[in-house]
Amino acid sequence: MSNSLTIRTYENTDFLAIKNYDLPEKQAIYTSLPLDVVSELQNDQHKQPYVIQLGNDLIGFFALYTDEASNIYTSNKHAILFKSFSIDSRYQNKGYAFNALNLLPKIIKKNFSQKNEIILTFHHTNTPAKNLYTKAGFSDKGLRFNGEYGEELIFHFDLTLVN
């Protein structure tokens, strides 16, 4: 097995791996399960699911929302929304989440060149997420959103700083 981490768009051939994806219940309260996201976004051209692979193993998942209507967290028309990020429990605590976040800006710049900012939100009680996103270069501009389950922090990443 290769140790190379890659990110690519979800394909139908990933369905079995997504179906077998493991996320602990204590983390599932903070994010959507990949299987649910794939089902929800199936026919939406503005919402693209992605998989994170380690060699041939699917180890992580997220979705990018590219349309303005889906991004209620900013007035920036050139922002992209990063959602439903998770790493399969069998691969957690090995640095893969941080490595994936480091790959994310270049992937967005390559595939969505008109975008100049990444926006993400997370529940205010999710301290591990706050630490991870801060370490990966996301910033807190003090903006908050009153979500369905309480206050969400809105973090930003300036894509104009990426070559």
CNS distance restraints for C-alpha pairs under 8 A (distance, minus, plus):
assign (resid   1 and name CA) (resid  55 and name CA) 5.73 0.50 0.50
assign (resid   1 and name CA) (resid  56 and name CA) 7.16 0.50 0.50
assign (resid   2 and name CA) (resid  54 and name CA) 6.85 0.50 0.50
assign (resid   2 and name CA) (resid  55 and name CA) 4.46 0.50 0.50
assign (resid   2 and name CA) (resid  56 and name CA) 7.59 0.50 0.50
assign (resid   3 and name CA) (resid  54 and name CA) 5.80 0.50 0.50
assign (resid   3 and name CA) (resid  55 and name CA) 5.72 0.50 0.50
assign (resid   4 and name CA) (resid  53 and name CA) 7.94 0.50 0.50
assign (resid   4 and name CA) (resid  54 and name CA) 5.60 0.50 0.50
assign (resid   4 and name CA) (resid  55 and name CA) 5.54 0.50 0.50
assign (resid   5 and name CA) (resid  52 and name CA) 7.03 0.50 0.50
assign (resid   5 and name CA) (resid  53 and name CA) 5.61 0.50 0.50
assign (resid   5 and name CA) (resid  54 and name CA) 4.64 0.50 0.50
assign (resid   5 and name CA) (resid  55 and name CA) 6.61 0.50 0.50
assign (resid   5 and name CA) (resid  96 and name CA) 7.81 0.50 0.50
assign (resid   5 and name CA) (resid  99 and name CA) 7.77 0.50 0.50
assign (resid   5 and name CA) (resid 100 and name CA) 7.44 0.50 0.50
assign (resid   6 and name CA) (resid  52 and name CA) 5.80 0.50 0.50
assign (resid   6 and name CA) (resid  53 and name CA) 5.21 0.50 0.50
assign (resid   6 and name CA) (resid  54 and name CA) 6.56 0.50 0.50
assign (resid   6 and name CA) (resid  55 and name CA) 7.73 0.50 0.50
assign (resid   6 and name CA) (resid 100 and name CA) 7.84 0.50 0.50
assign (resid   7 and name CA) (resid  50 and name CA) 6.81 0.50 0.50
assign (resid   7 and name CA) (resid  51 and name CA) 5.77 0.50 0.50
assign (resid   7 and name CA) (resid  52 and name CA) 4.59 0.50 0.50
assign (resid   7 and name CA) (resid  53 and name CA) 6.22 0.50 0.50
assign (resid   7 and name CA) (resid 100 and name CA) 7.47 0.50 0.50
assign (resid   7 and name CA) (resid 103 and name CA) 7.79 0.50 0.50
assign (resid   8 and name CA) (resid  50 and name CA) 5.57 0.50 0.50
assign (resid   8 and name CA) (resid  51 and name CA) 5.65 0.50 0.50
assign (resid   8 and name CA) (resid  52 and name CA) 6.75 0.50 0.50
assign (resid   9 and name CA) (resid  48 and name CA) 7.16 0.50 0.50
assign (resid   9 and name CA) (resid  49 and name CA) 6.06 0.50 0.50
assign (resid   9 and name CA) (resid  50 and name CA) 4.23 0.50 0.50
assign (resid   9 and name CA) (resid  51 and name CA) 6.07 0.50 0.50
assign (resid  10 and name CA) (resid  14 and name CA) 6.62 0.50 0.50
assign (resid  10 and name CA) (resid  48 and name CA) 7.82 0.50 0.50
assign (resid  10 and name CA) (resid  49 and name CA) 5.49 0.50 0.50
assign (resid  10 and name CA) (resid  50 and name CA) 4.82 0.50 0.50
assign (resid  10 and name CA) (resid  51 and name CA) 5.59 0.50 0.50
assign (resid  11 and name CA) (resid  15 and name CA) 7.58 0.50 0.50
assign (resid  14 and name CA) (resid  18 and name CA) 6.15 0.50 0.50
assign (resid  14 and name CA) (resid  58 and name CA) 7.93 0.50 0.50
assign (resid  15 and name CA) (resid  19 and name CA) 6.00 0.50 0.50
assign (resid  15 and name CA) (resid  35 and name CA) 7.89 0.50 0.50
assign (resid  16 and name CA) (resid  20 and name CA) 6.25 0.50 0.50
assign (resid  17 and name CA) (resid  21 and name CA) 6.07 0.50 0.50
assign (resid  17 and name CA) (resid  58 and name CA) 6.48 0.50 0.50
assign (resid  18 and name CA) (resid  34 and name CA) 6.20 0.50 0.50
assign (resid  18 and name CA) (resid  35 and name CA) 5.77 0.50 0.50
assign (resid  18 and name CA) (resid  58 and name CA) 7.86 0.50 0.50
assign (resid  19 and name CA) (resid  35 and name CA) 6.01 0.50 0.50
assign (resid  21 and name CA) (resid  34 and name CA) 7.57 0.50 0.50
assign (resid  21 and name CA) (resid  59 and name CA) 7.98 0.50 0.50
assign (resid  21 and name CA) (resid  88 and name CA) 5.93 0.50 0.50
assign (resid  22 and name CA) (resid  88 and name CA) 5.19 0.50 0.50
assign (resid  22 and name CA) (resid  89 and name CA) 5.58 0.50 0.50
assign (resid  22 and name CA) (resid  90 and name CA) 7.27 0.50 0.50
assign (resid  23 and name CA) (resid  27 and name CA) 6.55 0.50 0.50
assign (resid  23 and name CA) (resid  28 and name CA) 6.21 0.50 0.50
assign (resid  23 and name CA) (resid  33 and name CA) 7.52 0.50 0.50
assign (resid  23 and name CA) (resid  86 and name CA) 7.95 0.50 0.50
assign (resid  23 and name CA) (resid  87 and name CA) 7.67 0.50 0.50
assign (resid  23 and name CA) (resid  88 and name CA) 5.72 0.50 0.50
assign (resid  23 and name CA) (resid  89 and name CA) 5.39 0.50 0.50
assign (resid  24 and name CA) (resid  28 and name CA) 6.14 0.50 0.50
assign (resid  24 and name CA) (resid  89 and name CA) 6.73 0.50 0.50
assign (resid  25 and name CA) (resid  29 and name CA) 6.65 0.50 0.50
assign (resid  26 and name CA) (resid  30 and name CA) 7.88 0.50 0.50
assign (resid  27 and name CA) (resid  31 and name CA) 6.89 0.50 0.50
assign (resid  28 and name CA) (resid  32 and name CA) 6.44 0.50 0.50
assign (resid  28 and name CA) (resid  33 and name CA) 6.84 0.50 0.50
assign (resid  30 and name CA) (resid 122 and name CA) 7.24 0.50 0.50
assign (resid  30 and name CA) (resid 123 and name CA) 6.76 0.50 0.50
assign (resid  30 and name CA) (resid 126 and name CA) 7.44 0.50 0.50
assign (resid  31 and name CA) (resid  84 and name CA) 5.22 0.50 0.50
assign (resid  31 and name CA) (resid  85 and name CA) 6.88 0.50 0.50
assign (resid  31 and name CA) (resid  86 and name CA) 7.26 0.50 0.50
assign (resid  32 and name CA) (resid  36 and name CA) 6.73 0.50 0.50
assign (resid  32 and name CA) (resid  37 and name CA) 6.58 0.50 0.50
assign (resid  32 and name CA) (resid  84 and name CA) 5.34 0.50 0.50
assign (resid  33 and name CA) (resid  37 and name CA) 6.42 0.50 0.50
assign (resid  33 and name CA) (resid  84 and name CA) 7.46 0.50 0.50
assign (resid  34 and name CA) (resid  38 and name CA) 6.07 0.50 0.50
assign (resid  34 and name CA) (resid  61 and name CA) 6.45 0.50 0.50
assign (resid  34 and name CA) (resid  62 and name CA) 7.57 0.50 0.50
assign (resid  34 and name CA) (resid  84 and name CA) 7.49 0.50 0.50
assign (resid  35 and name CA) (resid  39 and name CA) 6.27 0.50 0.50
assign (resid  36 and name CA) (resid  40 and name CA) 6.12 0.50 0.50
assign (resid  37 and name CA) (resid  41 and name CA) 5.99 0.50 0.50
assign (resid  37 and name CA) (resid  49 and name CA) 7.51 0.50 0.50
assign (resid  37 and name CA) (resid  63 and name CA) 7.88 0.50 0.50
assign (resid  37 and name CA) (resid  84 and name CA) 7.67 0.50 0.50
assign (resid  38 and name CA) (resid  42 and name CA) 5.77 0.50 0.50
assign (resid  38 and name CA) (resid  49 and name CA) 6.58 0.50 0.50
assign (resid  41 and name CA) (resid  47 and name CA) 6.12 0.50 0.50
assign (resid  41 and name CA) (resid  48 and name CA) 7.12 0.50 0.50
assign (resid  41 and name CA) (resid  49 and name CA) 7.48 0.50 0.50
assign (resid  44 and name CA) (resid  48 and name CA) 7.63 0.50 0.50
assign (resid  46 and name CA) (resid  65 and name CA) 5.77 0.50 0.50
assign (resid  46 and name CA) (resid  66 and name CA) 5.14 0.50 0.50
assign (resid  46 and name CA) (resid  67 and name CA) 5.56 0.50 0.50
assign (resid  47 and name CA) (resid  63 and name CA) 6.70 0.50 0.50
assign (resid  47 and name CA) (resid  64 and name CA) 5.67 0.50 0.50
assign (resid  47 and name CA) (resid  65 and name CA) 4.41 0.50 0.50
assign (resid  47 and name CA) (resid  66 and name CA) 6.24 0.50 0.50
assign (resid  47 and name CA) (resid  67 and name CA) 7.78 0.50 0.50
assign (resid  48 and name CA) (resid  63 and name CA) 5.43 0.50 0.50
assign (resid  48 and name CA) (resid  64 and name CA) 5.24 0.50 0.50
assign (resid  48 and name CA) (resid  65 and name CA) 6.47 0.50 0.50
assign (resid  49 and name CA) (resid  61 and name CA) 7.42 0.50 0.50
assign (resid  49 and name CA) (resid  62 and name CA) 5.92 0.50 0.50
assign (resid  49 and name CA) (resid  63 and name CA) 4.17 0.50 0.50
assign (resid  49 and name CA) (resid  64 and name CA) 6.44 0.50 0.50
assign (resid  50 and name CA) (resid  61 and name CA) 5.75 0.50 0.50
assign (resid  50 and name CA) (resid  62 and name CA) 5.38 0.50 0.50
assign (resid  50 and name CA) (resid  63 and name CA) 5.68 0.50 0.50
assign (resid  50 and name CA) (resid  64 and name CA) 7.69 0.50 0.50
assign (resid  51 and name CA) (resid  58 and name CA) 6.65 0.50 0.50
assign (resid  51 and name CA) (resid  59 and name CA) 7.59 0.50 0.50
assign (resid  51 and name CA) (resid  60 and name CA) 5.71 0.50 0.50
assign (resid  51 and name CA) (resid  61 and name CA) 4.54 0.50 0.50
assign (resid  51 and name CA) (resid  62 and name CA) 6.61 0.50 0.50
assign (resid  52 and name CA) (resid  58 and name CA) 5.89 0.50 0.50
assign (resid  52 and name CA) (resid  59 and name CA) 5.67 0.50 0.50
assign (resid  52 and name CA) (resid  60 and name CA) 4.54 0.50 0.50
assign (resid  52 and name CA) (resid  61 and name CA) 5.72 0.50 0.50
assign (resid  52 and name CA) (resid 100 and name CA) 7.24 0.50 0.50
assign (resid  53 and name CA) (resid  57 and name CA) 5.38 0.50 0.50
assign (resid  53 and name CA) (resid  58 and name CA) 4.47 0.50 0.50
assign (resid  53 and name CA) (resid  59 and name CA) 5.46 0.50 0.50
assign (resid  53 and name CA) (resid  60 and name CA) 6.79 0.50 0.50
assign (resid  54 and name CA) (resid  58 and name CA) 6.49 0.50 0.50
assign (resid  54 and name CA) (resid  59 and name CA) 6.48 0.50 0.50
assign (resid  59 and name CA) (resid  87 and name CA) 5.76 0.50 0.50
assign (resid  59 and name CA) (resid  88 and name CA) 5.24 0.50 0.50
assign (resid  59 and name CA) (resid  90 and name CA) 7.98 0.50 0.50
assign (resid  59 and name CA) (resid  91 and name CA) 6.38 0.50 0.50
assign (resid  60 and name CA) (resid  85 and name CA) 7.50 0.50 0.50
assign (resid  60 and name CA) (resid  86 and name CA) 5.59 0.50 0.50
assign (resid  60 and name CA) (resid  87 and name CA) 4.14 0.50 0.50
assign (resid  60 and name CA) (resid  88 and name CA) 5.65 0.50 0.50
assign (resid  60 and name CA) (resid  97 and name CA) 7.95 0.50 0.50
assign (resid  61 and name CA) (resid  84 and name CA) 7.24 0.50 0.50
assign (resid  61 and name CA) (resid  85 and name CA) 5.63 0.50 0.50
assign (resid  61 and name CA) (resid  86 and name CA) 5.53 0.50 0.50
assign (resid  61 and name CA) (resid  87 and name CA) 6.52 0.50 0.50
assign (resid  62 and name CA) (resid  82 and name CA) 7.13 0.50 0.50
assign (resid  62 and name CA) (resid  83 and name CA) 5.85 0.50 0.50
assign (resid  62 and name CA) (resid  84 and name CA) 4.94 0.50 0.50
assign (resid  62 and name CA) (resid  85 and name CA) 4.24 0.50 0.50
assign (resid  62 and name CA) (resid  86 and name CA) 6.62 0.50 0.50
assign (resid  63 and name CA) (resid  82 and name CA) 6.01 0.50 0.50
assign (resid  63 and name CA) (resid  83 and name CA) 5.19 0.50 0.50
assign (resid  63 and name CA) (resid  84 and name CA) 6.03 0.50 0.50
assign (resid  63 and name CA) (resid  85 and name CA) 7.16 0.50 0.50
assign (resid  64 and name CA) (resid  80 and name CA) 6.74 0.50 0.50
assign (resid  64 and name CA) (resid  81 and name CA) 5.62 0.50 0.50
assign (resid  64 and name CA) (resid  82 and name CA) 4.92 0.50 0.50
assign (resid  64 and name CA) (resid  83 and name CA) 6.30 0.50 0.50
assign (resid  65 and name CA) (resid  70 and name CA) 6.50 0.50 0.50
assign (resid  65 and name CA) (resid  71 and name CA) 7.37 0.50 0.50
assign (resid  65 and name CA) (resid  80 and name CA) 5.98 0.50 0.50
assign (resid  65 and name CA) (resid  81 and name CA) 4.95 0.50 0.50
assign (resid  65 and name CA) (resid  82 and name CA) 6.61 0.50 0.50
assign (resid  65 and name CA) (resid  83 and name CA) 7.64 0.50 0.50
assign (resid  66 and name CA) (resid  70 and name CA) 7.60 0.50 0.50
assign (resid  66 and name CA) (resid  79 and name CA) 7.71 0.50 0.50
assign (resid  66 and name CA) (resid  80 and name CA) 5.24 0.50 0.50
assign (resid  66 and name CA) (resid  81 and name CA) 6.63 0.50 0.50
assign (resid  67 and name CA) (resid  71 and name CA) 6.99 0.50 0.50
assign (resid  67 and name CA) (resid  80 and name CA) 7.57 0.50 0.50
assign (resid  68 and name CA) (resid  72 and name CA) 7.65 0.50 0.50
assign (resid  68 and name CA) (resid  77 and name CA) 5.95 0.50 0.50
assign (resid  68 and name CA) (resid  78 and name CA) 7.97 0.50 0.50
assign (resid  68 and name CA) (resid  79 and name CA) 7.84 0.50 0.50
assign (resid  70 and name CA) (resid  81 and name CA) 7.84 0.50 0.50
assign (resid  71 and name CA) (resid  79 and name CA) 7.89 0.50 0.50
assign (resid  71 and name CA) (resid  80 and name CA) 7.45 0.50 0.50
assign (resid  71 and name CA) (resid  81 and name CA) 6.16 0.50 0.50
assign (resid  73 and name CA) (resid 119 and name CA) 7.63 0.50 0.50
assign (resid  73 and name CA) (resid 145 and name CA) 7.39 0.50 0.50
assign (resid  73 and name CA) (resid 154 and name CA) 7.19 0.50 0.50
assign (resid  74 and name CA) (resid  79 and name CA) 7.68 0.50 0.50
assign (resid  74 and name CA) (resid 119 and name CA) 7.93 0.50 0.50
assign (resid  78 and name CA) (resid 114 and name CA) 6.47 0.50 0.50
assign (resid  78 and name CA) (resid 115 and name CA) 4.63 0.50 0.50
assign (resid  78 and name CA) (resid 116 and name CA) 5.66 0.50 0.50
assign (resid  78 and name CA) (resid 117 and name CA) 6.70 0.50 0.50
assign (resid  79 and name CA) (resid 115 and name CA) 5.48 0.50 0.50
assign (resid  79 and name CA) (resid 116 and name CA) 5.88 0.50 0.50
assign (resid  79 and name CA) (resid 117 and name CA) 4.57 0.50 0.50
assign (resid  79 and name CA) (resid 118 and name CA) 5.63 0.50 0.50
assign (resid  79 and name CA) (resid 119 and name CA) 6.59 0.50 0.50
assign (resid  80 and name CA) (resid 115 and name CA) 6.38 0.50 0.50
assign (resid  80 and name CA) (resid 116 and name CA) 7.93 0.50 0.50
assign (resid  80 and name CA) (resid 117 and name CA) 6.27 0.50 0.50
assign (resid  80 and name CA) (resid 118 and name CA) 5.02 0.50 0.50
assign (resid  80 and name CA) (resid 119 and name CA) 6.06 0.50 0.50
assign (resid  81 and name CA) (resid 118 and name CA) 5.92 0.50 0.50
assign (resid  81 and name CA) (resid 119 and name CA) 4.86 0.50 0.50
assign (resid  81 and name CA) (resid 120 and name CA) 5.87 0.50 0.50
assign (resid  82 and name CA) (resid 118 and name CA) 6.65 0.50 0.50
assign (resid  82 and name CA) (resid 119 and name CA) 6.04 0.50 0.50
assign (resid  82 and name CA) (resid 120 and name CA) 5.13 0.50 0.50
assign (resid  83 and name CA) (resid 120 and name CA) 6.40 0.50 0.50
assign (resid  83 and name CA) (resid 121 and name CA) 7.59 0.50 0.50
assign (resid  86 and name CA) (resid  97 and name CA) 7.61 0.50 0.50
assign (resid  87 and name CA) (resid  91 and name CA) 6.58 0.50 0.50
assign (resid  87 and name CA) (resid  92 and name CA) 6.14 0.50 0.50
assign (resid  87 and name CA) (resid  96 and name CA) 7.61 0.50 0.50
assign (resid  87 and name CA) (resid  97 and name CA) 6.48 0.50 0.50
assign (resid  88 and name CA) (resid  92 and name CA) 6.55 0.50 0.50
assign (resid  91 and name CA) (resid  96 and name CA) 7.46 0.50 0.50
assign (resid  92 and name CA) (resid  96 and name CA) 7.13 0.50 0.50
assign (resid  92 and name CA) (resid  97 and name CA) 7.72 0.50 0.50
assign (resid  95 and name CA) (resid  99 and name CA) 6.19 0.50 0.50
assign (resid  96 and name CA) (resid 100 and name CA) 5.96 0.50 0.50
assign (resid  97 and name CA) (resid 101 and name CA) 6.22 0.50 0.50
assign (resid  98 and name CA) (resid 102 and name CA) 6.27 0.50 0.50
assign (resid  98 and name CA) (resid 132 and name CA) 6.69 0.50 0.50
assign (resid  98 and name CA) (resid 135 and name CA) 7.92 0.50 0.50
assign (resid  98 and name CA) (resid 136 and name CA) 6.34 0.50 0.50
assign (resid  99 and name CA) (resid 103 and name CA) 6.48 0.50 0.50
assign (resid 100 and name CA) (resid 104 and name CA) 6.21 0.50 0.50
assign (resid 101 and name CA) (resid 105 and name CA) 7.56 0.50 0.50
assign (resid 101 and name CA) (resid 133 and name CA) 7.98 0.50 0.50
assign (resid 101 and name CA) (resid 136 and name CA) 6.31 0.50 0.50
assign (resid 102 and name CA) (resid 136 and name CA) 6.40 0.50 0.50
assign (resid 103 and name CA) (resid 107 and name CA) 6.47 0.50 0.50
assign (resid 104 and name CA) (resid 108 and name CA) 6.20 0.50 0.50
assign (resid 105 and name CA) (resid 109 and name CA) 6.09 0.50 0.50
assign (resid 105 and name CA) (resid 118 and name CA) 7.98 0.50 0.50
assign (resid 105 and name CA) (resid 159 and name CA) 6.48 0.50 0.50
assign (resid 105 and name CA) (resid 162 and name CA) 7.03 0.50 0.50
assign (resid 106 and name CA) (resid 110 and name CA) 6.01 0.50 0.50
assign (resid 106 and name CA) (resid 162 and name CA) 7.20 0.50 0.50
assign (resid 106 and name CA) (resid 163 and name CA) 7.83 0.50 0.50
assign (resid 107 and name CA) (resid 111 and name CA) 6.12 0.50 0.50
assign (resid 108 and name CA) (resid 112 and name CA) 5.25 0.50 0.50
assign (resid 108 and name CA) (resid 113 and name CA) 6.98 0.50 0.50
assign (resid 108 and name CA) (resid 115 and name CA) 7.54 0.50 0.50
assign (resid 109 and name CA) (resid 113 and name CA) 4.70 0.50 0.50
assign (resid 109 and name CA) (resid 114 and name CA) 7.72 0.50 0.50
assign (resid 109 and name CA) (resid 115 and name CA) 6.99 0.50 0.50
assign (resid 109 and name CA) (resid 159 and name CA) 7.36 0.50 0.50
assign (resid 115 and name CA) (resid 159 and name CA) 7.45 0.50 0.50
assign (resid 116 and name CA) (resid 158 and name CA) 6.32 0.50 0.50
assign (resid 116 and name CA) (resid 159 and name CA) 4.76 0.50 0.50
assign (resid 116 and name CA) (resid 160 and name CA) 5.73 0.50 0.50
assign (resid 117 and name CA) (resid 156 and name CA) 6.75 0.50 0.50
assign (resid 117 and name CA) (resid 157 and name CA) 5.53 0.50 0.50
assign (resid 117 and name CA) (resid 158 and name CA) 4.78 0.50 0.50
assign (resid 117 and name CA) (resid 159 and name CA) 5.05 0.50 0.50
assign (resid 117 and name CA) (resid 160 and name CA) 7.54 0.50 0.50
assign (resid 118 and name CA) (resid 156 and name CA) 5.66 0.50 0.50
assign (resid 118 and name CA) (resid 157 and name CA) 4.97 0.50 0.50
assign (resid 118 and name CA) (resid 158 and name CA) 6.72 0.50 0.50
assign (resid 118 and name CA) (resid 159 and name CA) 7.03 0.50 0.50
assign (resid 119 and name CA) (resid 154 and name CA) 6.90 0.50 0.50
assign (resid 119 and name CA) (resid 155 and name CA) 5.83 0.50 0.50
assign (resid 119 and name CA) (resid 156 and name CA) 4.86 0.50 0.50
assign (resid 119 and name CA) (resid 157 and name CA) 6.66 0.50 0.50
assign (resid 120 and name CA) (resid 154 and name CA) 5.80 0.50 0.50
assign (resid 120 and name CA) (resid 155 and name CA) 5.39 0.50 0.50
assign (resid 120 and name CA) (resid 156 and name CA) 6.68 0.50 0.50
assign (resid 121 and name CA) (resid 152 and name CA) 5.97 0.50 0.50
assign (resid 121 and name CA) (resid 153 and name CA) 5.41 0.50 0.50
assign (resid 121 and name CA) (resid 154 and name CA) 4.53 0.50 0.50
assign (resid 121 and name CA) (resid 155 and name CA) 6.14 0.50 0.50
assign (resid 122 and name CA) (resid 126 and name CA) 6.89 0.50 0.50
assign (resid 122 and name CA) (resid 129 and name CA) 7.30 0.50 0.50
assign (resid 122 and name CA) (resid 130 and name CA) 7.89 0.50 0.50
assign (resid 122 and name CA) (resid 152 and name CA) 5.19 0.50 0.50
assign (resid 122 and name CA) (resid 153 and name CA) 5.54 0.50 0.50
assign (resid 122 and name CA) (resid 154 and name CA) 6.99 0.50 0.50
assign (resid 123 and name CA) (resid 149 and name CA) 7.84 0.50 0.50
assign (resid 123 and name CA) (resid 150 and name CA) 7.08 0.50 0.50
assign (resid 123 and name CA) (resid 151 and name CA) 6.13 0.50 0.50
assign (resid 123 and name CA) (resid 152 and name CA) 4.41 0.50 0.50
assign (resid 123 and name CA) (resid 153 and name CA) 6.30 0.50 0.50
assign (resid 124 and name CA) (resid 150 and name CA) 7.84 0.50 0.50
assign (resid 124 and name CA) (resid 151 and name CA) 5.84 0.50 0.50
assign (resid 124 and name CA) (resid 152 and name CA) 5.29 0.50 0.50
assign (resid 124 and name CA) (resid 153 and name CA) 5.83 0.50 0.50
assign (resid 126 and name CA) (resid 130 and name CA) 6.53 0.50 0.50
assign (resid 127 and name CA) (resid 131 and name CA) 6.21 0.50 0.50
assign (resid 128 and name CA) (resid 132 and name CA) 6.12 0.50 0.50
assign (resid 129 and name CA) (resid 133 and name CA) 6.01 0.50 0.50
assign (resid 130 and name CA) (resid 134 and name CA) 6.05 0.50 0.50
assign (resid 131 and name CA) (resid 135 and name CA) 6.10 0.50 0.50
assign (resid 132 and name CA) (resid 136 and name CA) 6.20 0.50 0.50
assign (resid 133 and name CA) (resid 137 and name CA) 6.47 0.50 0.50
assign (resid 133 and name CA) (resid 138 and name CA) 5.37 0.50 0.50
assign (resid 133 and name CA) (resid 139 and name CA) 7.86 0.50 0.50
assign (resid 133 and name CA) (resid 155 and name CA) 7.94 0.50 0.50
assign (resid 134 and name CA) (resid 138 and name CA) 5.03 0.50 0.50
assign (resid 134 and name CA) (resid 139 and name CA) 6.19 0.50 0.50
assign (resid 137 and name CA) (resid 157 and name CA) 6.69 0.50 0.50
assign (resid 138 and name CA) (resid 155 and name CA) 5.95 0.50 0.50
assign (resid 138 and name CA) (resid 156 and name CA) 5.23 0.50 0.50
assign (resid 138 and name CA) (resid 157 and name CA) 4.73 0.50 0.50
assign (resid 138 and name CA) (resid 158 and name CA) 7.99 0.50 0.50
assign (resid 139 and name CA) (resid 155 and name CA) 5.38 0.50 0.50
assign (resid 139 and name CA) (resid 156 and name CA) 5.17 0.50 0.50
assign (resid 139 and name CA) (resid 157 and name CA) 6.37 0.50 0.50
assign (resid 140 and name CA) (resid 153 and name CA) 7.66 0.50 0.50
assign (resid 140 and name CA) (resid 154 and name CA) 6.68 0.50 0.50
assign (resid 140 and name CA) (resid 155 and name CA) 4.90 0.50 0.50
assign (resid 140 and name CA) (resid 156 and name CA) 6.53 0.50 0.50
assign (resid 141 and name CA) (resid 154 and name CA) 7.67 0.50 0.50
assign (resid 141 and name CA) (resid 155 and name CA) 6.95 0.50 0.50
assign (resid 141 and name CA) (resid 156 and name CA) 7.48 0.50 0.50
assign (resid 142 and name CA) (resid 153 and name CA) 7.73 0.50 0.50
assign (resid 142 and name CA) (resid 154 and name CA) 7.56 0.50 0.50
assign (resid 143 and name CA) (resid 153 and name CA) 6.55 0.50 0.50
assign (resid 143 and name CA) (resid 154 and name CA) 5.63 0.50 0.50
assign (resid 143 and name CA) (resid 155 and name CA) 7.87 0.50 0.50
assign (resid 144 and name CA) (resid 151 and name CA) 6.62 0.50 0.50
assign (resid 144 and name CA) (resid 152 and name CA) 5.65 0.50 0.50
assign (resid 144 and name CA) (resid 153 and name CA) 4.90 0.50 0.50
assign (resid 144 and name CA) (resid 154 and name CA) 5.70 0.50 0.50
assign (resid 145 and name CA) (resid 151 and name CA) 5.74 0.50 0.50
assign (resid 145 and name CA) (resid 152 and name CA) 5.07 0.50 0.50
assign (resid 145 and name CA) (resid 153 and name CA) 6.56 0.50 0.50
assign (resid 145 and name CA) (resid 154 and name CA) 7.16 0.50 0.50
assign (resid 146 and name CA) (resid 150 and name CA) 5.64 0.50 0.50
assign (resid 146 and name CA) (resid 151 and name CA) 4.64 0.50 0.50
assign (resid 146 and name CA) (resid 152 and name CA) 6.16 0.50 0.50
assign (resid 147 and name CA) (resid 151 and name CA) 5.69 0.50 0.50
assign (resid 147 and name CA) (resid 152 and name CA) 6.09 0.50 0.50
assign (resid 158 and name CA) (resid 162 and name CA) 7.84 0.50 0.50
